[in-house]
Each structure stands twice: as structure tokens, then as C-alpha cells.
Amino acid sequence: MDYISALVPPVVMAVAFTALIVTIVKSQGGANKAKEDAAVDAAIARAESERQARPSAS
């Protein structure tokens, strides 16, 4: 029975890791993709406008 107790933690971790990967893959794209892209585009635009608004030090 020692071999069963030795194998249980790696099997549990493998199942948890697989579930994590499946969740990550499923969350890519879909309905949330447009919201995520819009948030990133807004952050980039805000950073770009702040960079252009500051006078250059050269």
C-alpha cells in the first residue's frame, strides 16, 4: 500500500495542472477577448498620450 500513498500526490497534482491548463485555454478568445483587447488598447493609448505630452529632455 505504500506505492498507492506515494502515487496519490503526483496524480492529484497532474489532474490539478491539467484543469488549470484547460481553464486557461478556454478563457482565451471568446466573448472576453474583445473586452480584454479594448482594455489593453486603452492602456497603450493612455501611455502613448502621456509620453507625447511630456516635453523631451534632449
N, C-alpha and C positions, 0 to 999 in steps of 0.2 A: 504493500500500500504506500510505501514511501515514494514510489515513482509517480503515483497519482498526485500526491501533495507537491511533488517537485514540478509537475507539468501544469498544474492549475494556474499559477500566476502568469506564466508566459502566454497561455491560451487566453486568459482574460484580457491581458494587455493587447494581444493581437486582435481580438474582437473589438476592443475599445478603439484601437488605432484605425481599424477598417471602418468603423462607424464614423469616426472623425473625418476621414478622407471622403467618405460618401457624402457627408453633410457639406463639406467644403465644395465638392464638385457640384452638388445640387444647388448650392447658393450662388454659383457663378451664372451670370446671364439672367434671363427671365425678366419678370416684372421689376425686380430691384435694380437691374443693370442700368436702366435709364436714370433712376434717381441717383445712383452712385456716380455715374458719369457726369451728371449735372453738378453734383456737389464738388467733384474734382475739378471740373471746368471752372466753376465759380471761384474756387480757391486759387487756381492758377491765374485767373484773370485779376483777382484782387492783389495777388503778389506782384503781378506784372505792372499793374497800375501804380502800386506803391513804389516799385523800383523806378518807374519812369517819373514819378512825381518828385523824388528826391534829386537835388542838384548833384551832379557828378563832382567828385573831389579832385579831378585832374586838372 
